[in-house]
Amino acid sequence: MLPGTALQAGDTINPGLHVSPGVPADVTVSIRVFPLKGEQILEQTFEGQANAFGVFQPETPFLLEVPGEYIIDYEARYTDGDGRLWAGSLRSAGVIGQPGNRLVARGQRGTASGEIETAWFIAENAANLDTSETVVNAPYFSGDVAWITDSPSVGVLPRLRVQDTTGQYEAWLQDTHADYADADGTSLGRLEATDALPLTTFANSSASDNRVLYNPDVIASEGYAYYSYVTPGTAVRQFVLGDERGTIPLQWQLDEPLNQQVGAGANGLRTGDYVFMFGGAILKNEPVDLQEAAIYGALGVVVGENDDSGSRVLPPYYGSRAASGNSTLFTDGETAISSFFHPTGTRPGDVLEVGDHMTITGQVAPMLASDVAVQIVAPSGVVREFAAQANPVGYFYSPVNDFAVDEPGVWTVQITVQHTGRTSAGGILGDSPTGTVPGASGNIYNVYVVADADSRIDRPTALPADASIPAGFPFNFSFERPSGWAEVTPYLTLTLPGQIVQDEAISLQGATLAYQFNPTTLNQQFPFYEGNNGRVNGEASSDPLTLTFVFTGLNENSQPDIIARRVVIRHDRLISLD
């Protein structure tokens, strides 16, 4: 799942992962849950080996039974034929909420400058506001959407507050810390009036300084928040914060290099990029017997400077200053996207081996408890169908529907999402928009299942295992059809993080599968892809691409067969290990 996903008691963690480049790495996934009420820490470790194409999916998921906090540590190690160690690791941390909370997690109304103070707004409508430098607060309502104009100084300030639906925490604050003021000077009375109570630590008396309290004996109320703002391929902001009155700059802007992560982009986030903004609030207040964990999720979408409405925060399915029927989040080529599903389990173009588990896991956007319908068709035509609902911030996983794939060939996965419940603005007027995986034709994407680890396309001499390539120039791929095979059909799946570019059967040119990857053409289709920029170097300079090449047909024994090869392009580096 995405790092820092906001979860709820009763959800199930999918402990699988994808290794890039796709290799049979040794994998360790360690999950720790810290229960809200201080019970014993819950721990489980999953160990194994990814398949030959880099997919690791344990048979047993991890059920979350209690609210609290979680940490997941991922590690993958692989030694190649030349004795080189390839290794990767990741830490994910977040909050596990609970149904029936007294507290509701909220963002912050308006803009970071304070010039706009409403939950919903269009910045260009504000008088005397420099929209080229507008930093919006994280949307107040969970599930809402922040559209951010593609300009270097524009961005988002992560902020998380709580609304007290019973008034007990609010009354305690007024009785004991009436002189409290927020980081920007906002008084406690104003915070109470706007249902945006602070998450910080308070002493058991009206101490003059509540910021540094190392003595647990004097703590009456402890509050802090988790933030994990991530794209499908990078981390934008991730931290745990107990008080905003420090000197650390928390806001993110579109031109940030994102610590030179692989795929960060030479110019940071660009038009068409989107950010999942997960949050979680922990509050423990002994005087009012309050121990709660609340979760939050909102979507950030980068829009072009020619977007008529500019930077704005609005409810889902209300995308612009136009009529409420305009529900567009962004456009995928000529297609307007109102909602979508980002798969994190079995993904477009994945190569599984017979016996591997297929699992449909992912994130719904807008980040709401939407309905997800799935249809999976095996090569023989056997159909599996199921439907379930995402959690309150759009995390979807229905582990009872996982299964081991038992047929080699091309499988198809059809995913459709639709929100039929309420949003921050109430019910949806008319028919609710539907969505799917971005770039999926007819809501369908391909998954390839091979017999075993040896079912791979031989790497031709012209295809390096790991080499630098000229950035910004086309690269030609050429694979010879398998010797002795008949009725051969080649397939290609090309993906960017969070986006299917191409996913289809293609034609042979004589006895050859020939394909030219052209970064300039790709950038014209997807402006956020910066691979056509040959003036910059390094794997951080543009989104990584994954190409899956496949041959199906009747082998030399006249039996149906399938072989595959995966290639990763990281701007000016190409990797295709055996």
Disulfide bonds with the S-S distance in Angstrom:
none
